[in-house]
């Protein structure tokens, strides 16, 4: 990897909770990569109390922040963040927040510091999924528009595009929420830990039972209801199957009700990435069916473990699978059940899944991000 001494990167993440898995994983790997390349790095996140911790991947600053629901915390005083940044003196700031930390991006612009918005989710899709009823969680793009959510955030996107030097998106789907003519978009796919998630960890039992797995937070914006309803539909058709669900969240009771008599087991939160990787490798097929996912780290982790994936035909996760290692369908239990049965007949799908995941390594993602940070820092100094 190219060395980047003299680069001082401040990473800021807001709306952080105990299970904000995808964003947390991405920030962790990027931060480790920045430091490994010789850059200095500070991470500022909300916490239960103020603290400063020195780690091998730079300084981690937790700022006391209130809970805003579901165990998540939100920094509501951006001026405290700015005070910390003035002491650190970054060459660039990388912000994973589209609302309360906007004053930080303005501060960076006034001080000739490069600014990057890392867009981890589409607000229109996320808000629609959060407010949808369980029976309507298959919502496709037109449904979002009917809900009027996209129109409500349009003004915010225009403001973001004028404030940041670059907006990083991870998929074509994620880019679609911005006006690509006026927004400085850079598309950089995320990576996957190919050592931790590996097919050698386990092999599905050859017992005639179709083993499905779903891993993720049990809240509406991740669409676990749709995954469980798909398993229930397969059970209704008489398919010998079982679904193992790994993750915790506020909607467990709803999911149990949707499962009914279907063989669905809710295992709760899995402590340890290696343990999760083994559970993924034990399955025949992973269900990662959220129609509003901007990228889909859970998809890549399943593929890296050798487990093919069924996903929705909308969202960034669709861009990660091919016909050799997955299937996609309309986000309804009936259509997704059809996709599961079709994928179960596909030969060589486990080897193809691993090969697909190997196209997405963290080193490539980190190198692209460091190159962007360096370019923005240089252009600001030259301005």
Secondary structure, 3 states (H helix, E strand, C coil): CCCCCCCEEEEEECCECCCCHHHHHHHHHHHHHHHHCCCEEEEEEEECCCEEEEECCEEEEEEECEEEECCEEECCCHHHHHHHHHHHCCCEEEEECCCCCHHHHHHHHHCCCEEEEECCCCHHHHHHHHHCCHHHCCCCHHHHHHHCHHHHHHHHHHHHHHHCCEEEECCHHHHCCCCCCCCCEEECCCCECCCCCCHHHCCCCCCCCEEEEEECCCCHHHCHHHHHHHHHHHHHCCCCEEEEEECCCCCHHHHHHHHCCCCEEEEECCCCHHHHHHHHHCCCEEECCCCCCCCCHHHHHHHHCCCEEEEECCCHHHHHCCCCCEEEECCCHHHHHHHHHHHHCCCCHHHHHHHHHCCCEHHHHHHHHHHHHHHHHHHHHHC
